[in-house]
Amino acid sequence: MPENLRPWFRFDQRSRKRQWAESNTVADLQSLDTPTLLSYKGFNLSLWPSVNPDAECNRACDIAIARELATRPDLNRYERQAFTLIIT
């Protein structure tokens, strides 16, 4: 999301990226499988600061994702512990 899209598209980047982010927001994190949730975590992190300048909002979303990842039995215990560190 931080990339400059002007060479390929002629539109207001910030509003279009915000629209993409809103249309790809997941309401129920438990509905995602673990690989998708890991990708979604990366997507969420890419939104700050170019699309979502509110650091607190972005951090709250990141914590919610990490909280869900910390419960996933298909991750090894070290990965789960790392996500537990993020949420504390």
C-alpha positions as CSV (number, residue, x, y, z in Angstrom):
1,M,0.0,0.0,0.0
2,P,2.8,2.5,0.4
3,E,3.8,2.2,-3.3
4,N,3.2,5.1,-5.7
5,L,0.5,3.9,-8.2
6,R,0.5,7.1,-10.4
7,P,2.6,5.6,-13.2
8,W,-0.1,2.9,-13.8
9,F,-3.4,4.5,-12.6
10,R,-4.8,8.0,-12.8
11,F,-6.9,8.4,-9.7
12,D,-6.6,9.7,-6.1
13,Q,-4.3,7.1,-4.6
14,R,-5.2,7.8,-0.9
15,S,-9.0,7.5,-1.4
16,R,-8.7,4.4,-3.6
17,K,-6.3,2.7,-1.3
18,R,-8.6,3.5,1.6
19,Q,-11.5,2.0,-0.4
20,W,-9.5,-1.2,-1.1
21,A,-8.6,-1.5,2.6
22,E,-12.2,-1.0,3.7
23,S,-13.5,-3.6,1.2
24,N,-10.9,-6.1,2.4
25,T,-11.5,-5.7,6.1
26,V,-12.3,-8.9,7.9
27,A,-14.9,-8.7,10.6
28,D,-14.4,-12.3,11.9
29,L,-10.8,-13.2,12.3
30,Q,-11.6,-16.7,13.4
31,S,-13.1,-17.4,10.0
32,L,-9.7,-17.2,8.3
33,D,-7.3,-20.1,8.1
34,T,-3.8,-19.5,9.6
35,P,-1.9,-18.8,6.3
36,T,-4.6,-16.3,5.3
37,L,-4.6,-14.6,8.7
38,L,-0.8,-14.3,8.5
39,S,-1.1,-12.6,5.2
40,Y,-3.9,-10.4,6.5
41,K,-1.5,-9.3,9.3
42,G,1.0,-8.2,6.7
43,F,-1.8,-6.4,4.8
44,N,-2.9,-4.6,8.0
45,L,0.7,-3.5,8.7
46,S,1.1,-2.1,5.1
47,L,-1.8,0.3,5.7
48,W,0.1,2.5,8.1
49,P,0.9,5.4,7.6
50,S,0.0,5.9,3.9
51,V,-3.6,4.7,4.0
52,N,-4.5,4.7,7.7
53,P,-2.5,7.5,9.5
54,D,-4.1,6.6,12.8
55,A,-1.4,4.6,14.5
56,E,-3.6,3.6,17.5
57,C,-6.3,2.2,15.2
58,N,-3.7,0.3,13.2
59,R,-2.1,-1.0,16.4
60,A,-5.4,-2.2,17.8
61,C,-6.1,-4.2,14.6
62,D,-2.6,-5.7,14.7
63,I,-3.1,-6.7,18.4
64,A,-6.5,-8.4,17.5
65,I,-4.8,-10.3,14.7
66,A,-1.9,-11.3,16.9
67,R,-4.3,-12.4,19.7
68,E,-6.1,-14.7,17.2
69,L,-2.8,-16.1,15.9
70,A,-1.6,-16.8,19.4
71,T,-4.4,-19.4,19.7
72,R,-3.7,-21.3,16.5
73,P,-2.7,-24.9,17.2
74,D,-1.2,-25.2,13.6
75,L,1.6,-22.7,14.5
76,N,4.5,-24.0,16.4
77,R,4.8,-22.9,20.1
78,Y,7.5,-20.4,19.3
79,E,5.4,-18.6,16.8
80,R,2.5,-18.6,19.3
81,Q,4.8,-17.2,22.0
82,A,6.0,-14.4,19.6
83,F,2.4,-13.4,18.9
84,T,1.7,-13.5,22.7
85,L,4.6,-11.0,23.2
86,I,3.0,-8.7,20.6
87,I,-0.3,-8.6,22.5
88,T,1.3,-7.8,25.9
